[in-house]
Amino acid sequence: MSFARFFAPAAGVPGDRILLPVDEAEHLTRVLRLSSGDRVRVFNGRGAEFEAVVDAADREGVRLTIGAPCVPAPEPRVAITLAQSVLKGDKMDDVVRDAVMMGVAAIHPIVSARSEISVASLTRGRRRERWERIAVSSAKQCGRAVVPTIAEPRQFNAIGSSGEDFPPSVFILVEPNTSAGVSLANLEPTIPEHATLVVGPEGGWTAEELQIAASLGTLVTLGRRTLRADAMALVALSAMFARWGEF
């Protein structure tokens, strides 16, 4: 029997009695029509998942009793941080959803010279909060008990000069005609514990950004076809995980 899964950051150990977050409580009661006595599963976003029973669902919220631990979907052997240039419209929502489904450890939204949005507008629009909700929803769907961290959006050209580096083993995707780019197939076969994948905007990197990128890590090309920016992260993550034996 499969049980509905809910994000419960307060879930710690069996026997705990916890209150579901408001969004999760509304999903339990209004969408799934669950009530007192129903059995569910909860995960805390940090890797732990448990059986649980609904104690009460009323105006004060949904209260659960945590039961036995259970096994969530396994995390990838390589913890990949995705640094994605924010795409126009709602395309970034799909990138976040798919990246969480694929198993990334963290997501860093970046704004590059050719991005069609600013850091200030992202902050005003509370986009980070939206992406966090999408990350939770994707984790629920794919069976992960880890919800990747969504970092504050930041300018790409400030990364190299600030000394704030990404996790080690940085791979920056570049256009197929970039002379300095290395084919993914020609990368060193060593499997890293941590890696960062950097994906650019619809309009590509500027010459200055390519210089910054080259100082951060390895410039990588992915075949000779030009892929859509909103598909690039999913394709690249799939290729890298396959090369590192995840599939």
N, C-alpha and C positions, 0 to 999 in steps of 0.2 A: 504494500500500500504506500502510495506517495502522499506526503503531507505538504501543505502550503508552507513556504518559507518566509520569515520576516526578519528585518534588520533590527536588532536589539542591542545597542552599544553597551547597555548595563549588564548584559548576561555575562556571568563570571564563573560560577560553580553550581553543580546540582544542588537543589534546595533553595536557591535564591528566589525571592518573589520580586518581580520587576514590573515596571510600567512601560508599555510600548511607546515609542515616539508617536506624535499626533498623526503624521502621514501614514505610518504603518497601521495605527489603530483604525483609521478610516478605511484603509484597504481591507483590513480584516472584517470589519463590521458592515460597511456599506457595499463593498464590491463582492466579497466572498460570502457574506452573510453568516459568518461564524459567530458562535456565542459561547457562554459558559459551558465547560465540560469538553469542548472540542480539543483535539490534539493537533499540534502544529510543530514546526521546527523553527528555531531562531539561531541566528549567527551574529557575532558581535563585531564583525568587520576587521578583527585582528587575528583571524584564523581558527577560532573556536566555534563549534556548532553543537546544539543541544536539542533534544526532544523537549517539549513543553506542553503544558495544559492551560487553557484559558480558565482563569478563576472567575473573572467578572468582566463584563463589557457594558459600561453604562456611561452616564454623562461625565463621570470623573476620569474616564479613560479605560484602556484595556490592561488588565493585570494578569500576569502569567506566573506560574511556578515552573522553574527550570528543572528538567529531568536529566536523564542520562546523556552523556556525550555521544555524538555520532560523527561519522567520517564525512567531511565535505569533499568536493572535487580537489584533487591535488594541485599544488602550486607548481609552476614551471621550475626547472632546475636553475635556469638563468633568470635573475631578477632584472627585467628590462624597464628602464625609465623611458617613456615616450615624451620627447620635447617636440610639440607640434605647433607650427605656425597657425594662428587662429584663422580659420577660413570664413568666407562671407556667408551671410544668411544663417541657416540652421545646420550647415554641413558639419560644423564642429561637434554638434550634438551626436551625429552618427559616428564620428571618429572616436569620441569618448566611449560610446556604447560598445563599439566593436573592439576597441583596445582593451577594455575591461574584460570582455568576453574571451579575448585571446590570452589574457593572463598577465598584463603589464603590472609592475609593482607601483608605479607612480606616473602621473601625467603632469607635464610642465607646459602650460600654454605660453607661447611666445609671440611677440609682435615684431615682424620684420619690416624692412623698408617698403616692400611692395604689398604688405598686408592692407586690406581695405577697411581696417578698423584700428582704433587707438586703445592704449591701455586705459585711459580715462573713461572712454565710452563703455568698455567692458566692465569697469568698476561700477559706473552709474547704472548699467543694466543688470547688475547682480548676476552676471553670467557664471561666475565661479560657483555660486550657490546652485544654479540650474545644473551645471555639469556634475556637481556632487550628488544631486538627486538622480541624475541619469546613471551615474556610477553605481549607486545603491541598487537601482532597478536592474541593471545589467548583471550585477553579482547575484541577485536573487534568481534571475532567470537561468544563469549558466551553472549554478551550483557552487560557486566560490564562497568561502567564508571570510575572505579578505576583500575589503573595499579599498582600492588604491587611493592614495592621497592626490588631491588636485591642488597644485601649487597656485599661488597668486600669479596672474599674467605679468610678464615683464618683457622689456625690449631685448631683442637678440643682440644688438650691437653693444649692450652693456655687459654681456656675460664675460667676454674675454678680458676686458679692461678692469672689471671689478675683482677678478681673482676668484669669483664664485664658480667653481667648476661643477659640471655634472658628475654623476657616478662614473668610475673609470670605464675604459673600453668604449669610447665615443665613436659612433658611426653616423656621418652626416650624408643624407641622400642628396645627390646632385643630378643634374640633367645628363642624359646619355652622351651628349657631345662635349662634356667637360673633360679636358685633357688630363687633369690630375686625378680623375676618378678611377677607383679600382673596382673591378667587377666583384660582386659578392662571392662568386665561385672561387675567386683567387685570394680570399682572405686567409689568414693563418687558421689552421684547423683547431687550435687550442680553444677549448670551451671555457669562457669566463664565468665567474660567479655573478658578476654584475655587469650591465652594459647600458648604454644610452643610445637611443635611436632618435636622430634629429630630422624632422621633415619640414620642408620649406612651404612657402605660400603658392597660390595659383600662378603668380607671375614669375616665380623663380627667385633665386638669390641674386643680389647685386655683387659686383666685383669686390667691394669692400667686405661684404658679408662672407664671401668665399675665402678671403684672407683670414678672417676671424675663425671660420669653420676649420680651415687647415691647421690653425694653431690649437684647436680644441681636440682634434682627433683625426680619423680617417675618412676621406671623401669616398663615398661608395655609389656606384651606379647599379641599376637594377634592370638589366636587359637593354635593348635598343629601342623599345617602344616608349612613347611618351604617355604616361598614365595620368589620370585625373588626380588632382591633389587630394580629394576626399577619399580616394581608393588607395593611395600610396601607403599609408600607415598599415592598413590591413594586409596588403600584399607583402610589404617588407617584413612585418612581424611574422607572417606565415613562413616566408622564405628563411628568415633567420632561425626561427624555432626548428624548422625542418633540418637545417644545416647542423644545428646543435643537438639533434637527436631527440627533440621533444615529441615529435610525431612518429 
